[in-house]
Amino acid sequence: MQVSYRKKLHAITTFVFDFDGVLSDGKIYTLPDGDMIRATHVKDGHAIHQALNKGYRIAIITGGYSETIPARFRNFGQIDVFMKVVDKAPVFNQYLAQYNIAPEEVLFMGDDIPDLPLMHLAGVACCPADAAIEIKAVADYISFKNGGDGCVRDVIEQTLRIHENW
């Protein structure tokens, strides 16, 4: 019998997110100087603040690169940001080892094929409503919100409410 994702949320201490397509809507705007900017949702930011204030860990593992990604979270406190990651599993495993985190303590949210290995490694695998079909097929939970439109808030709020931390 498979354990429901809501029961699995009780063990969560750490949130790991992809950036493009999860924290952003996946659109990239290239500036004349070559920097690429993305839009993020303020409600996702609020939920991240809440989680950090309650002692949860937050990490971002993304294949993308832009100075605007870490800049978005500069004033949030401790968020680990890993960019230009081609193979996400080794970075994920090193992160868990560094902080002595068990995989079942991690909620991961990804949206596309490069996120597939982490969907299998995390204790709770989630995705936005507009994720790739391959990701939806293995997700424990599919948010009713699209990437960049509050899906991060959705999973953080659910977890913090279960822990009576919202």
C-alpha angles and dihedrals in degrees: 000000000000118000113237116249091239091060089048090055089072090073097049117120098149137049121203120186138184110227111214109063094009110050089020130036090248096255116128123199114201116212123211090257089057097253114136119219130198133191121238131192120252091217090058087051092052092051091049089052090050092050093048092047089053093052102259120142121238128197134173120207113185139163088215128088132207133132086231091070098065089033089062090060101033095111096040099084125239110008118149111219121193115185135183090029111162097174107036100184097074092048090048092050092047090050091052092047092048092056097030093242122161115225091240088062091062130089109196124191120195136157112197146037097282087061095056096096092053091048086063096043101048124085090233120026116200137171141184121261091256096051123131114278091245090058094046089052092063100032120117087206134018112202119228086226126080125236112285090015104087104295091126090052089050096057096038093049092049091050095046091047091053088051090045089240101117 
